[in-house]
Amino acid sequence: MKILLTGAAGQLGNELYPLLSARGEVLAADLYAAGSNAPDCRQADLGDPAELEQLLGDYAPDLVVNAAAYTAVDKAEEDQALASLVNEALPARLATWTRQNGSALVHYSTDYVFDGSSSRPYLEEDPTGPLSVYGATKLAGERAVRSSGCRSLILRTSWVYSSHGHNFVLSMLRLARSNTVLRIVDDQVGCPTWAHNLARVTAACLDSQVMPKSGGCRLFHYSDSTVVSWHGFAAAIFEQASRLGLLENPPQLEKIDTAGYPQAATRPRYSVLDTSELRRATGFEPPGLSQSLMQCLEELIKP
């Protein structure tokens, strides 16, 4: 199987590459190719329709795994055009090409398509209502894929972190080295998800053949299993980083509410996803935060 991996230099793309390489011939592509662990990552402006069309035509993949995304949630409020280009137009073009050429598409979305007003974990069929440009563009990307008629799989996920890229874990470690006190939001709740686990569940979906056999889309929710606030997540990061010797003097943590930490984009207060459908379809059991976070942090001390 020939696989095109877009966004190969991102935190998810770097985790996907070795797993996809065990299942086919992979062409990795990213605008920032130097950040990819793929030895022959192709530098490509995937937002350029002509360049994307040439890449697809030259390689003719059987499967496209689209890990490219605009994830700067606050910047998207001012840079809606670029967020829409990456989160909506790119998956729409990939979906059109895969439908026209008999290929399949895996695409990723976010818990931020919901408004956070639920009191129970969100099901795949629950009404959406994004509160931010980021969430709205990701939802538009979902709809473009689903309406295209291509063979596709969409995985919604939440609070992704890894040992590389830009994410909450690395931001907290950086801030911890220059602050004695950190005030962290405690009234937003979600499930931190290690990018490696998201890559593993993608492979499980491919191995379980949950992709539609003909045209059509399947939508699943995936996140790791631990429900926690941002404050609780930060506390877990500092506890484990201290245990591993990554932090000598962890800062004091103070709880604040959302109003005490104004941001350009509004976040959902409750972002817990129900993963029952995916667990039934694949048999994959989402790991908890403690084990996954420890493994992630251990990568930072490997030579």
VOFI-749687 format. One record per residue: residue in one letter; z, x negated, y negated of N, C-alpha, C, CB in turn. Coordinates in steps of 0.02 Angstrom, whole numbers, plus 50000, padded with zeros to 5 digits. Glycine has a CB too. Example, Ala and Ser with C-alpha at 12.3 -4.5 7.8 and 13.67 -1.06 7.14 Angstrom:
% residues 2
A503904934050284503904938550225503904934050165504524943550224;S503544935850112503574931650053503944935549998502864929650030;
//
This chain:
% residues 303
M500004995850060500005000050000500004995749938500605004750000;K499584997349890499564993749827499984997549776498824992949801;I500464994049745500944997149700500904993849631501664996549728;L500844997849579500894995449511501584997049485500344998549465;L501954991949464502624992749436502594991449361503134987949470;T502684996549321502694995749248503414994949225502365001849213;G503504991649167504184990249145504534985249189504584996649141;A504144980549216504404975849267504924971049240503844972049298;A504954970149173505434965449144506084968849124505124961949085;G506134975349132506744978949114507274978449167506584986149100;Q507864981149153508414980549200508264984149266509064983149170;L507924989849263507734993249325507144989849358507575000649311;G506644987949319506054984649346506214978449386505574982949292;N506684974449360506874968349395507224969849462507344964149351;E507564975449466507884977349529507384980449578508454982349516;L506884983749550506384987049593505904982049626505974991949552;Y505734976649590505204972249614505304969749686505144966349568;P505884966849703505954964349772505934969849824506594960449779;L506204975749808506204981249857505504984049867506684986749834;L505124984649813504434987049819503994981949855504144988749751;S504134975449842503734970149874503804970249950503934963349846;A504364972849974504454973450046504074979350075505194974050062;R503784983450031503444989550054502704989650036503784995550025;G502454984450003501754984249985501594978349941501554990649951;E500974978149919500734972949873500854975449802499964971349885;V501274971849765501494974149699501174970249643502254973749695;L500894973949595500704970949531501214973149480499974973149510;A501584968349453502084969649402501784968849333502694965149411;A501954973349287501664972949219502194974949168501054977649214;D502184971449111502644972849057502394969448994503374970449075;L502564972348937502394969248873502744962548866502574973848815;Y503354962048895503744955848891503774952748961504464957148863;A503224950448985503164948149055503654942549071502464945749068;A503834938449022504274932749035504964934949059504344928348973;G505164941049045505824943449066505844946149137506054948649020;S505284945949172505254948749239505404943449292504574951949252;N505704945549348505804940949404505194940849450506434942949443;A504684944749434504064944449472503684938149453503624950849458;P503494933949502503184927549486502524928049448503074923649549;D502154933449458501504934149425501474940449384500944934149477;C502014941849346502024947949305501464947649253502714948749271;R501084953049249500524953549202500774955849134499984958349230;Q500624952049082500804954349015500294959648994500814948448964;A500534965548976500074971048960500404975748910499864974849024;D500024977848861500254982848814500104989748844499914982048743;L500584992548880500474998748916500395004748869501044999948964;G500565003848806500475009148758499755009648732500935008248701;D499355004548747498645004548726498245008048780498394997148715;P497955013848767497605017648819497045013648853497315023948789;A496665009748814496115005948843496375000448890495675002848788;E496904997048869497184991748911497494994648974497704987648872;L497835000348968498125003549026497585005849074498555009549004;E497055008749048496505011149091496185005349128495985014849049;Q496094999749094495794993949127496254991249182495644988449076;L496894990949167497374988549217497364992949279498084988249188;L497374999449269497365004149325496705003749364497475011249301;G496145003349327495495003049359495394996649398494955003749307;D495614991049371495524984649405495944984249468495704978849358;Y496574986749465497024985949522496974991749571497734985249497;A496834997749546496765003749588497365004749634496125003349629;P497965005749605498565006449647498575013049686499185005949605;D498885012849744499025018949782499635022449755499125017249857;L500085018549725500715021149698500865017649632501295020149748;V501045021549582501285018749518502025020349512500875021649457;V502435015349500503155016249488503275014549415503595011749536;N503415019549376503455018749303504185017749281503155024749267;A504385011449276505065009849252505065008149177505345003949292;A504485008949144504445007649072504765013449034503715006549049;A505165011848984505485017148944505725014248878506085020248983;Y505735018548828506045016948764506755019648768505645019948702;T507255015248771507945017348783508425016048726508195013948844;A508165013748669508595012548611508745019348578508265007648559;V509285022548601509415029548584509465030748509510055031848619;D509825026548474509915027548402509285025648363510505023448376;K508955020248382508345018148347507795023348354508095011448374;A507795027048408507285032148419507305037548365507375035348487;E507885038648335507925043648282507475041948223508645044448258;E507375035448211506935033348156506255031148180507265027648118;D506195029748244505565027148272505295031848324505665020048302;Q505225038248304505015043348351504315042048379505035050148317;A503885039248338503195038048361503175033248421502765035248304;L503555027748417503565022948472503915025848533503895016448450;A504475029448521504825032548577504375037548613505465036048551;S503995041348575503535046248605502965042748643503245050848552;L502725037248615502185033548648502405031148717501975027548604;V503005028248721503235025348784503505030748832503775020148771;N503885035448806504235040248849503835046448866504865042348816;E503315047948825502915053948838502185052248852502965058748779;A501855048648806501135047448813500985042948874500865044148751;L501385037748885501255033248942501315036949009501755027448941;P501865040549023501875044149087501335049449092502555047349096;A501145052449036500605057449038499945054149060500515060748969;R499805048249034499185044749053499215042449125499065038849007;L499795039949146499865037849216499785043849263500555034549227;A500065049549244500005055549285499285057849290500435061249257;T498925057749235498215059749236497815055149281497925059749165;W497925048549275497545043749316497705044649390497705036549294;T498345045349407498525046049477498245052449507499285045749486;R498235057849468497945064149494497195063249505498075069949444;Q496855060249458496135059449464495925054649519495845057049398;N496375050149538496205044949587496575045549654496335038149557;G496905051149663497235052349728497825047849742496745051549781;S498135045249689498725040849697499365044849685498685034749648;A499935041549687500575044849677500965041249622500985045049742;L501455044749593501835042149536502575043249546501595045449470;V502965038049534503695038649529503885037449456504075033549576;H504275041949427504455041549356505205042849349504045046749314;Y505505039949297506225040449287506385044149222506545033449286;S506895048349225507115051849166507875051149158506915059349169;T508175055449119508855054049095509285060349092508825050849027;D509945059249096510425064649085510395067349014511125062249100;Y510095063548968510075065648898509575071248886509895059848854;V509245073748938508835079848930509285086048926508335080548989;F509935085348942510405090948939510825090448875510865090949001;D511125096148856511505096248793512245094748803511435102948760;G512465093848865513155091848877513665097348872513335086648830;S513435103748870513915109248863514165112048929513585114848824;S513905109248985514095111749051514815109749067513625109049104;S515115113549113515785111849138515755109849212516265117649128;R515155109249239515055107149308514445102549310514965113249357;P514375098449362513805093949366513135097649361513825089949431;Y512675094649325512025097849313511585097649375511665094349255;L511295103549391510795104149443510095102849414510835111149477;E509625101349458508945099849436508635105649398508515098049496;E508805111849418508495117749387508865120449327508425123149438;D509405117249307509785119649249509365119149185510435115749241;P509485123649137509105123349074509245116749037509295129349028;T508725114049008508785107848969508885109548895508165103348978;G509085104548857509195105548785509385099048753509735110948773;P508925094248749509095087648723509355087948651508495083048726;L509825083448636510135083148569509855077648526510885082248576;S509415073448554509175067448519508425066748529509545061148543;V508125062548488507405060948495507295057748563507165056348438;Y507735053148582507665049948647507645055148703508255045048659;G508135059648704508145064748756507535069248754508765068848749;A507305070948694506725075348687506095071948711506645077448614;T506015065548697505405062048720505415060948795505335055348684;K506005059848824506045059148896505885065848930506745056648917;L506125071348902505975077948929505225079348924506385083348893;A504925077448868504205078448859503815074448911503985076348788;G504055068348927503745064348980503785067749048504055057548983;E504375070549063504455074349125503945079949130505165077249130;R503895083749076503455089549076502715087549083503545093649012;A502545081949053501855079549059501695077749131501745073449013;V502165074549165502055072749235502005078949278502625068149260;R502465083649268502495089649310501885094049300503125093549296;S501645094549238501075098949224500405095849243501065100649150;S500395089349257499765085949272499475087849340499855078449268;G499915089849386499705091349454499665085349499499045094649452;C499865079449475499845073449518500405073649569499885067049475;R500315069849623500855068849671501385064649638500595065649738;S501975067349629502465063649589503175065049611502385065349516;L503595060249594504315060649605504655058549540504545056049665;I505095062749514505475061049454506215060349473505385066549398;L506515054849453507225053749463507585053649396507355047049502;R508005058649385508435058549325509065054549341508615065749301;T509265050249295509845046049307510275045749244509635039049330;S510815041749246511275041549189511615034749181511795046949196;W511735032749119512165027149101512005020849142512905029049110;V511375018849141511155013249183511405006549155510385013249189;Y511635002249199511854995549179511624990449231512624995249171;S511614984149211511444978649257511684972149227510664978349271;S511544966649261511764960149237511264956949188511884955449296;H510744960749170510254958149122510004963949079509654954749158;G509664962349025509404967448981509914969548929509194973549021;H509854975648905510304978448853510654984448883509914980348788;N511314984048890511694989548919512424989048899511614989648995;F512804994248916513504994748896513924989048923513785001348918;V513814987148985514214981849016514144975348977514014980649090;L513534973248964513424966948928513664967348856512684965048931;S513584973248825513824974148756514584973548753513604980948728;M514934976448801515664976148802515904968948812515944980648856;L515574965248857515774958248868515664954048805515374955348927;R515114955348771514974951648709515494953348656514264953348682;L515654959648647516134961748596516844959348614516134969348588;A516994958948678517664956948699517814949748681517734957848774;R517294945648673517404938648658517534937348584516804934548681;S517434942448542517524941448470517984946648438516854941548436;N518304950948479518744956048452519384956448494518384962948451;T519944957548460520574958348495520724965748510521144955348455;V520394970248472520484977448482519784980648480520964980548428;L519664985048528519034988948528519204996348534518574986648587;R518885000348490518985007548491518375010648526519065010448418;I518495013948582517945016448624518015024048634517945012848693;V517455027348631517425034648637517685036948705516705037148626;D518115042048704518425044448766518265051748781519175043548762;D517865055048738517705062048751516975063248770517875066148690;Q516645057948791515985058548822516045056048894515425054448783;V515825060148941515945058849012515285058549049516405064249043;G515225053649094514615053049134514745048649195514045050149093;C514205046549227514255042549288513865036049279513985046449350;P514195030449265513845024049259513465022449324514345018349243;T512845020249316512405019149374512125012049373511825024349375;W512285008149424512025001349430511275001749444512394997349485;A510874998049406510154998249414509944996549485509824993549364;H510324992149517510164990249586510204996349633510634984749611;N510705000649621510765006649663510195011549649511445010049650;L509985012049587509415016349570508785013849603509315016749493;A508695007249606508125004449642508175005849717508084996849629;R508775005249744508875006549816508715013749833509595004949837;V508925018449790508785025449805508045026949797509215030049760;T507705023349753506975024149748506645022149813506695019849689;A506855016449841506595014249905506755019249960506875007349923;A507355022249958507535027250008507095033350003508275029149999;C506915035249942506455040849932505765039349962506385042549857;L505525033349951504875031449978504905031350054504655024649951;D505445028650082505515028150155505615035050187506095023550173;S505935039550150506065046250176505465050950167506675049250142;Q504965048550133504355052450122504495059150089503995053550188;V504905059050037505045065149999504505066549947505725064749965;M504065061649936503495062749891503055068349919503085056249882;P502845073149877502395078349902501775075449935502185082949844;K501545078749988500965076250025500315077349986500915079750093;S500305082649945499725083849903499975084449831499345090349925;G499605087849788499815088249719500475091749711499285091849678;G500845089949659501485093149646502025087949634501685097549704;C502585090249607503125085749586503775087749619503205085749510;R504175082749638504855083849660505325080449611504965081349733;L505835084049591506315081549542506995081049575506345086149480;F507305075149569507975074049596508425070949542507955069449658;H509075072349549509575068949509509885063249550510125073949486;Y509955057449518510325051949549510755048449498509845046949583;S511395047749515511845043149479512355040749530512205046749417;D512695035249514513245033149556513805038449551513505026049535;S514305037949594514735043749606515345044349559514975043449675;T515535039149525516155039349486516055042649418516445032349476;V516455047649403516445051049338516965047849292516575058749346;V516745045849233517195042049189516955042749117517225034649209;S517405041749069517205041548999516975034548981517805043748953;W516695033848921516505027048898517125022548894516155027448829;H517685025348872518305021448870518515019248940518875025548836;G518485023848987518655022049056518185016949085518665028249099;F517555017449068517055012549090517215005649062516345014749070;A517375005448997517544999048965518164995948998517665000048890;A518675000149012519284997649044519124994549112519805003249052;A518674997749151518484995049216518114988449209518055000149254;I517684988049158517314981749146517794976049132516814982649087;F518264977149087518724971849068519194969849125519134973949006;E519414974749163519854973249219519494968749270520094979749253;Q518894970549288518534966649339518284960049312517964970749367;A518064960049248517834953749218518414948749214517544955049148;S519004951149199519594946749197519744943949266520194950449169;R519694948149316519834946049385519344940649407519794952049432;L518724941049383518214936149402518214929949358517534939449400;G518624929849306518644924149261518114924349207518564917949300;L517794930049197517294930649144517604931849076516804936349160;L518224934349075518594935549013519284932449019518644943148998;E519464928448970520124925348970520644930048941520114918948931;N520494933048884520954937548850520594944048833521244934248786;P520604948848878520254955148864520574958648804520274959748925;P520174962048764520434965348705520844971648723519864967248658;Q521254973748675521604980148683521104985748671522204980648633;L521144990848712520684996548706521045002548676520394998448774;E520735005648625520995011648595520505017348606521125010648520;K520775023248621520355029148631520205032548565520685034148679;I519565034348555519375038248497518915043848520519015033848443;D518835048948478518365054248495517685052848463518635061148473;T517205056948479516525055748455516495055548379516055061248482;A516885059748347516875059948274517105053448243517315065648249;G517505049648280517765043248255517275037548263518395041548289;Y516705038848294516205033648303515505036548290516245030648375;P515355037848226514715041048209514115036748228514695042648134;Q513615039948257512995036548277512405040848255512975035348354;A511835037648250511235041148226511035046848272510645036348218;A511085045648338510885050648388511505054048417510475047348444;T511455060548426511995064348458511945063548533511955071748437;R512515061848564512545061248637512855067548668512955055048656;P512645069248729512975074748764513695072948782512595076748827;R514155077748775514855076348791514965075848867515305081848762;Y514555079348905514635079648978513955078149010514905086649002;S513905072649047513265070349074513275069349149513045063949040;V513685073149184513745072249256513175075949291514435074749282;L512815072349335512255075249372512455076849444511655070349371;D512245082549468512365084449538511825081049581512345092249547;T512035076949628511565073049669511485075949739511805065949674;S511705082149750511705084949817511015085249848512005091949815;E510515087349808509845088049835509565081449860509375091049783;L509665076149821509415069649841509775067049903509485064649784;R510425068149906510815065949964510565069450027511565067149954;R510425075850022510175079550080509485077050100510155087050064;A509065075550052508375073650066508315066650095507955074250004;T508755062050073508675055050092509235052250134508605050950030;G509815055450134510405052750169510735047150130510205050150236;F510515045850068510795040450028511435042949994510285037949974;E511985039350005512625041149975512755036749914513195040550027;P512815039649855512925035649795513585031749798512925040149734;P513565025249787514185021349785514605022949723514035013849788;G515235020849724515665021749667515615016049618516375022449690;L515965016749562515915011849508516235005149526516255014549446;S516815005149558517194999049568516784993749606517835000449605;Q516514995649663516144990949704515504988649670515974993949771;S515144993349640514494991649609514594987349547514124998049590;L515094988949507515224984949447515424977849465515774988249404;M515834977149517516034970449538515424966349560516544970849596;Q514984969349598514384965849620513934963949561513984970149670;C513894968449513513494967049453513794961149415513464973349408;L514454961249404514774955849366514744949149404515494957649351;E514754949449469514714943249508514044939749497514804944749582;E513514943649481512864940749467512894936249404512344946249458;L513354937749359513414933849297513724927049308513834937749247;I514064926049365514374919549377514024915649431515094920549395;K513474918449458513084914749506512694909149471512594919549544;P512644903249503512264897749471511524899449468512374891149510;
//
